[in-house]
């Protein structure tokens, strides 16, 4: 859909169309499910069958937990928030600017849209593999490996100018970054009790969304200032390296905590 749209209208209008279509699809598929759940809750309330969740009846582990990885729990969670925010800034740059980047190199917008499709397709299928990796080494180490792979992808965009090379880099980049956000969520589940999930998971996803929005905006800002994409991708790589440092800090704390256990 994006490929055919990009070839006929401007990039901004294409993303607006895609956003509207996805919003309509989300409402169309989500509204019946939400309505069904609400009706079941109402029926259970009327019949006196609604039960209080078990976790609401006992003192949560979070209240009793003194530390996570040897640090205050919310300090560790703050590092997680920073980690998911900084991983999504470089993640968003190629996805939102690849078509324009291709146009600067003399590659047609339709081919640029095809690269975005390849990137997202590789991300979709490789996410299943990242799940297998997470099952073996855990979410935190998967975050570390994923951050390194994404940094390599960002560096490759800096040095690739031809169409075939960009298709290859787009596929590798998509395969590299796709496990980062799920691994971050899994890490939170590994470190914190399930009773905290109702606010920790949405908070992490909110930081992820801010990072994605900030990455696209930052790349556009730098492009408008310099007139080419090298500074934007270099900034993305720098943020990615910061992300690697934040995750490495958590990994180190975990190793120390295990050694002291």
Secondary structure, 3 states (H helix, E strand, C coil): CHHHHHCCCCHHHHHHHHHHHHHHHHHHHHHHHHHHHHHHHHHHHHCCCCCCCHHHCCCCHHHHCCCECCECHHHHHHHHHHHHHHHHHHHHHHHHHHHHHHHHCCCCHHHHHHHHHHHHHHHHHHHHHHHHHHHHHCHHHHHHHHHHHHHHHHHHHHHCCCHHHHHHHHHHHHHHHCCHHHHHHHHHHHHCCHHHHHHHHHHHHHHHHHHHHHHHHHHHHHHHHHCCCHHHHHHHHHHHHHHHHHHHHHHHHHHHHHHHC
